[in-house]
């Protein structure tokens, strides 16, 4: 068995999945990098979304449990300034707005925690984060494909 990293090999898809799963790196970076390396747009975008969503689900489940534990018996009488700001953003934009702005502003992982902190349902947050990632993946893959076509 030979270990090659040429575009389209299964190793290249594993690298895209792992890179997209890293919270600091978003699909906005991983998809163009994979496509510039020679990988096809649709599988690259699909694997990148799957990688990013895998850790978003982990963050959502862990964050939901942590927040429910934190909200337990020792509730504050007055919410903190940070909590008030997060709630104001959520009220203004809602979970859909947060999900669609996340890849270009805070990142999907932080946006997931922020949406949960405002009291949103975990499943609703995950549905909107997935939708936002899917839309951004399609836009980035299409833009990268068009850009590569223009250059070559």
BAFI-3210 file (N, C-alpha, C; in Angstrom, 3 decimals, decimal comma, padded with zeros to 6 digits):
// residues 152
n [1|2|3|4|5|6|7|8|9|10|11|12|13|14|15|16|17|18|19|20|21|22|23|24|25|26|27|28|29|30|31|32|33|34|35|36|37|38|39|40|41|42|43|44|45|46|47|48|49|50|51|52|53|54|55|56|57|58|59|60|61|62|63|64|65|66|67|68|69|70|71|72|73|74|75|76|77|78|79|80|81|82|83|84|85|86|87|88|89|90|91|92|93|94|95|96|97|98|99|100|101|102|103|104|105|106|107|108|109|110|111|112|113|114|115|116|117|118|119|120|121|122|123|124|125|126|127|128|129|130|131|132|133|134|135|136|137|138|139|140|141|142|143|144|145|146|147|148|149|150|151|152]
n.u [000,854|000,671|001,428|000,136|-000,275|-001,635|-003,991|-007,370|-006,900|-007,647|-006,399|-006,182|-008,818|-009,250|-007,495|-008,776|-011,190|-010,242|-008,909|-011,068|-012,491|-011,102|-011,464|-010,539|-010,048|-012,022|-014,600|-014,340|-011,667|-010,643|-011,979|-011,261|-008,471|-008,262|-009,375|-007,633|-005,456|-006,180|-008,371|-011,736|-014,625|-017,286|-017,107|-015,080|-016,212|-018,365|-017,061|-015,657|-017,767|-018,901|-016,755|-016,501|-019,060|-018,986|-017,438|-018,870|-021,238|-020,256|-019,374|-021,831|-023,361|-021,747|-021,588|-024,287|-024,857|-023,018|-023,913|-026,485|-025,814|-024,453|-026,476|-027,890|-028,577|-027,266|-028,057|-027,584|-028,731|-028,793|-028,100|-024,854|-022,806|-021,704|-023,398|-025,766|-025,109|-024,777|-027,363|-028,716|-027,647|-028,606|-031,332|-031,575|-030,555|-031,155|-031,060|-030,843|-029,609|-027,227|-026,111|-025,677|-023,933|-021,783|-019,475|-017,949|-017,564|-017,417|-016,833|-017,994|-018,069|-017,853|-020,093|-022,064|-021,922|-022,611|-025,252|-026,482|-026,094|-027,893|-030,202|-031,356|-032,743|-030,959|-031,130|-032,311|-030,350|-028,269|-029,426|-029,646|-026,957|-025,847|-027,217|-026,271|-023,512|-023,623|-024,637|-022,574|-020,466|-021,237|-021,242|-018,533|-017,180|-018,187|-017,334|-014,561|-014,143|-014,913|-013,002|-010,653|-011,076|-010,965|-008,322|-006,872]
n.v [-001,182|002,082|005,313|008,144|011,606|012,738|014,713|013,844|011,343|009,068|009,908|012,657|013,472|012,761|014,547|016,974|016,644|016,496|018,978|020,745|020,122|021,270|023,816|026,509|026,699|027,214|026,177|028,002|028,260|025,680|024,420|025,978|025,501|022,708|022,450|023,979|022,381|020,450|018,827|017,626|019,839|019,234|016,761|017,649|019,887|018,600|016,807|018,643|020,078|017,982|017,394|019,839|020,013|017,757|018,407|020,621|019,476|018,030|020,180|021,453|019,541|019,125|021,785|022,400|020,686|021,652|024,285|023,846|022,694|024,830|026,720|025,713|025,254|027,559|030,229|033,475|036,639|038,826|039,081|038,796|041,307|040,344|038,204|039,606|041,016|038,897|037,882|040,089|040,169|037,717|038,170|040,180|039,105|036,409|032,769|031,775|033,987|034,191|031,709|031,922|034,049|033,194|031,661|033,724|035,575|034,918|032,227|028,872|027,269|028,910|030,463|028,532|027,955|030,486|030,719|028,650|029,608|031,650|030,374|028,859|025,983|022,928|021,167|022,840|024,797|023,216|022,421|024,917|025,746|023,747|024,266|026,855|026,307|024,603|026,305|028,244|026,547|025,747|028,235|029,016|026,883|027,107|029,711|029,378|027,440|028,885|030,891|029,403|028,451|030,844|031,602|029,484]
n.w [000,000|-000,946|000,176|-000,915|-001,653|-003,723|-005,581|-005,201|-004,204|-001,508|000,788|000,469|000,764|003,408|004,640|003,963|005,381|008,064|008,287|007,911|010,170|012,221|014,559|014,066|011,378|008,612|006,239|004,255|003,773|003,462|001,277|-001,113|-000,958|-001,276|-003,839|-005,389|-005,147|-006,872|-006,482|-007,103|-007,177|-005,992|-004,362|-002,662|-001,356|-000,087|001,678|003,235|004,469|005,941|007,665|009,115|010,268|011,892|014,141|014,976|015,845|018,050|019,656|020,063|021,488|023,775|024,651|025,150|027,279|029,162|029,481|030,498|032,917|034,069|034,288|036,301|039,774|040,803|039,855|038,465|039,565|037,930|034,470|032,894|031,227|028,858|028,307|027,920|025,578|023,751|023,750|022,706|020,089|019,172|019,314|017,444|014,991|015,118|015,178|012,481|011,123|012,567|011,952|009,172|009,030|010,474|009,301|008,143|010,119|013,154|013,153|012,909|015,187|017,487|017,033|017,306|020,053|021,016|020,054|021,478|024,047|024,206|024,648|022,649|020,951|020,713|018,473|016,581|016,315|015,251|012,806|011,469|011,453|009,860|007,457|006,891|006,581|004,357|002,339|002,231|001,478|-001,095|-002,413|-002,102|-003,360|-005,979|-006,632|-006,427|-008,389|-010,669|-010,564|-010,871|-013,445|-014,857|-014,494|-015,628]
ca.u [000,000|001,478|000,844|000,316|-001,130|-002,086|-005,385|-008,342|-006,644|-008,428|-005,673|-006,490|-010,136|-009,076|-006,894|-009,826|-012,100|-009,573|-008,676|-012,353|-012,945|-010,360|-012,313|-010,024|-010,068|-013,398|-014,752|-013,921|-010,244|-010,361|-012,486|-010,356|-007,163|-008,403|-009,614|-006,386|-004,583|-006,608|-009,511|-012,990|-015,366|-018,425|-016,679|-014,282|-017,156|-019,131|-016,195|-015,362|-018,966|-019,002|-015,712|-016,844|-020,259|-018,680|-017,024|-019,959|-022,144|-019,601|-019,427|-023,223|-023,776|-020,992|-021,975|-025,625|-024,763|-022,298|-024,776|-027,571|-025,213|-024,128|-027,720|-028,510|-029,032|-026,629|-028,392|-027,342|-029,937|-028,671|-027,196|-023,620|-022,799|-021,444|-024,640|-026,730|-024,704|-025,090|-028,816|-029,114|-027,320|-029,522|-032,654|-031,546|-030,318|-031,699|-030,173|-030,505|-028,638|-025,965|-025,574|-025,205|-022,818|-020,723|-018,207|-017,154|-017,401|-016,873|-016,570|-019,202|-018,023|-018,185|-021,484|-022,886|-021,963|-023,378|-026,675|-026,948|-026,071|-029,094|-031,353|-031,914|-032,778|-029,763|-031,431|-032,548|-029,031|-027,535|-030,037|-029,281|-025,509|-025,654|-027,707|-025,320|-022,288|-023,901|-024,726|-021,235|-019,651|-021,632|-020,766|-017,070|-016,767|-018,508|-016,438|-013,217|-014,149|-014,921|-011,706|-009,650|-011,335|-010,510|-006,858|-006,260]
ca.v [000,000|003,275|006,535|009,286|012,741|013,390|015,161|012,813|010,121|009,062|010,698|014,076|013,693|012,709|015,829|018,000|016,404|016,876|020,430|021,420|019,842|022,126|024,995|027,779|026,650|027,072|025,685|029,085|028,073|024,293|024,091|026,490|024,840|021,401|022,601|024,458|021,209|019,594|017,983|018,077|020,731|018,688|015,921|018,448|020,662|017,671|016,314|019,783|020,325|016,870|017,578|020,969|019,678|016,739|019,058|021,506|018,616|017,787|021,436|021,715|018,608|019,453|023,127|022,337|020,055|022,557|025,426|023,422|022,528|026,169|027,409|024,945|025,875|028,829|031,251|034,874|037,464|039,742|038,527|039,554|042,172|039,476|037,467|040,560|041,282|037,705|037,821|041,167|039,705|036,634|038,755|040,965|038,284|035,073|031,650|031,732|035,027|033,804|030,568|032,329|034,985|032,558|031,344|034,905|036,458|034,314|030,803|028,106|026,694|029,971|030,836|027,475|028,189|031,721|030,431|027,847|030,451|032,494|029,542|028,193|024,534|022,354|020,656|023,992|025,388|022,331|022,508|026,179|025,749|022,893|024,993|027,932|025,716|024,093|027,442|028,796|025,580|025,842|029,527|029,017|025,923|027,690|030,857|028,868|026,786|029,948|031,548|028,508|028,452|032,124|031,642|028,459]
ca.w [000,000|-001,105|000,745|-001,808|-001,351|-004,944|-005,552|-005,505|-003,434|-000,273|001,792|000,287|001,357|004,870|005,022|003,875|006,502|009,320|008,278|008,112|011,530|013,153|014,771|013,557|009,917|008,129|004,864|003,355|003,490|003,103|-000,064|-002,155|-000,885|-001,910|-005,274|-006,008|-005,187|-007,964|-006,109|-007,712|-006,277|-005,234|-003,239|-001,729|-000,544|000,756|002,753|004,109|005,286|006,891|008,682|009,975|011,052|012,900|015,386|015,408|016,630|019,343|020,416|020,436|022,537|024,988|025,080|025,706|028,617|030,053|029,781|031,385|034,234|034,586|034,615|037,373|041,019|041,168|038,859|038,801|039,540|036,797|033,453|032,670|030,034|027,717|028,061|027,368|024,199|022,948|023,621|021,787|018,740|018,814|019,084|016,213|013,816|015,297|014,878|011,048|010,805|013,181|011,197|007,845|009,188|011,252|008,641|007,803|011,278|014,370|012,993|013,227|016,528|018,442|016,773|017,885|021,499|021,244|019,833|022,607|025,247|024,223|024,976|021,465|020,966|020,105|017,130|015,706|016,065|014,341|011,470|010,829|011,204|008,685|006,278|006,621|006,045|003,018|001,421|002,058|000,739|-002,512|-002,922|-002,170|-004,394|-007,284|-006,864|-006,653|-009,706|-011,677|-010,498|-011,464|-014,882|-015,417|-014,458|-016,516]
c.u [000,893|000,737|001,155|-000,668|-001,581|-003,574|-006,314|-008,079|-007,417|-007,727|-006,005|-007,861|-010,087|-008,477|-007,912|-010,774|-011,488|-009,341|-009,974|-012,879|-012,231|-011,129|-011,806|-010,121|-011,499|-013,413|-014,338|-012,454|-009,987|-010,800|-011,594|-008,991|-007,215|-008,577|-008,372|-005,382|-005,011|-007,779|-010,784|-013,856|-016,432|-017,965|-015,864|-015,191|-017,933|-018,306|-015,862|-016,559|-019,114|-017,972|-016,043|-018,038|-019,974|-018,256|-018,059|-020,956|-021,545|-019,655|-020,844|-023,669|-023,061|-021,406|-023,349|-025,616|-024,073|-023,177|-025,932|-027,040|-024,954|-025,377|-028,440|-028,863|-028,418|-026,835|-028,048|-028,661|-029,947|-027,711|-025,968|-023,739|-022,578|-022,700|-025,700|-026,410|-025,053|-026,594|-029,313|-028,820|-028,292|-030,922|-032,688|-031,465|-030,952|-030,681|-029,862|-029,459|-027,265|-025,306|-025,010|-024,056|-021,591|-019,434|-017,339|-016,940|-016,699|-016,385|-017,783|-019,217|-018,397|-019,634|-022,445|-023,022|-022,780|-024,868|-027,246|-027,030|-027,291|-030,361|-031,994|-031,820|-031,589|-030,032|-031,649|-031,221|-028,261|-028,108|-029,605|-027,786|-025,186|-026,078|-026,744|-024,028|-022,483|-023,958|-023,338|-020,335|-019,961|-021,089|-019,251|-016,572|-017,029|-017,563|-015,020|-013,125|-014,125|-013,581|-010,601|-009,833|-010,834|-008,983|-006,270|-006,720]
c.v [001,237|004,497|007,707|010,382|013,456|013,690|014,038|011,502|010,195|009,822|012,184|014,402|013,629|014,015|016,963|017,868|016,893|018,382|021,191|021,213|020,710|023,438|026,311|027,847|026,379|026,531|026,741|028,957|026,689|023,972|024,679|025,800|023,470|021,492|023,095|023,315|020,211|018,685|018,512|018,854|020,062|017,767|016,693|019,242|019,752|017,166|017,437|020,097|019,231|017,013|018,698|020,643|018,634|017,381|020,066|020,712|018,342|019,026|021,710|020,813|018,926|020,817|023,154|021,744|020,981|023,741|025,033|023,187|023,896|026,940|026,771|025,761|027,236|029,886|032,645|035,620|038,356|039,140|039,421|040,393|041,339|038,703|038,377|040,888|040,108|037,593|038,897|040,780|038,634|037,173|039,532|040,075|036,900|034,004|031,575|032,778|034,702|032,678|030,988|033,331|034,328|032,279|032,562|035,845|035,750|032,896|030,024|027,570|027,720|030,400|029,795|027,674|029,434|031,480|029,613|028,679|031,355|031,690|028,843|026,678|023,970|021,865|021,791|024,655|024,538|022,365|023,785|026,267|024,897|023,585|026,112|027,405|025,220|025,219|028,030|027,854|025,645|027,124|029,512|028,064|026,495|028,843|030,388|028,208|027,826|030,662|030,702|028,460|029,728|032,142|030,667|028,556]
c.w [000,000|-000,568|-000,184|-001,431|-002,618|-004,861|-005,978|-004,790|-002,122|000,835|001,676|000,877|002,881|005,371|004,980|005,055|007,813|009,381|008,525|009,529|012,567|013,317|014,172|012,031|009,467|006,705|003,851|002,971|002,905|001,671|-001,164|-002,146|-001,557|-003,408|-006,006|-006,105|-006,259|-007,645|-006,772|-006,717|-005,408|-004,104|-002,204|-000,799|000,399|001,934|003,741|005,018|006,334|008,012|009,647|010,857|012,131|014,218|015,877|016,256|018,005|020,243|020,904|021,578|023,846|025,534|025,716|027,111|029,606|030,451|030,696|032,796|034,866|035,003|035,800|038,604|041,344|040,092|039,372|038,765|038,307|035,767|033,253|031,399|028,778|027,332|027,444|025,912|023,286|022,725|022,645|020,337|018,279|018,542|017,776|014,977|013,917|014,957|013,377|010,649|011,349|012,382|009,849|007,918|009,821|010,478|008,320|008,987|012,432|014,185|013,489|014,650|017,593|018,271|017,353|019,390|021,812|021,073|020,979|023,882|025,335|024,478|023,798|021,600|020,191|018,686|016,135|015,336|015,060|012,928|010,756|010,557|009,977|007,408|005,897|006,025|004,615|001,987|001,163|001,266|-000,757|-003,127|-003,102|-003,252|-005,785|-007,614|-007,151|-008,032|-010,818|-011,717|-011,109|-012,977|-015,541|-015,515|-015,461|-017,937]
res [x|x|x|x|x|x|x|x|x|x|x|x|x|x|x|x|x|x|x|x|x|x|x|x|x|x|x|x|x|x|x|x|x|x|x|x|x|x|x|x|x|x|x|x|x|x|x|x|x|x|x|x|x|x|x|x|x|x|x|x|x|x|x|x|x|x|x|x|x|x|x|x|x|x|x|x|x|x|x|x|x|x|x|x|x|x|x|x|x|x|x|x|x|x|x|x|x|x|x|x|x|x|x|x|x|x|x|x|x|x|x|x|x|x|x|x|x|x|x|x|x|x|x|x|x|x|x|x|x|x|x|x|x|x|x|x|x|x|x|x|x|x|x|x|x|x|x|x|x|x|x|x]
***
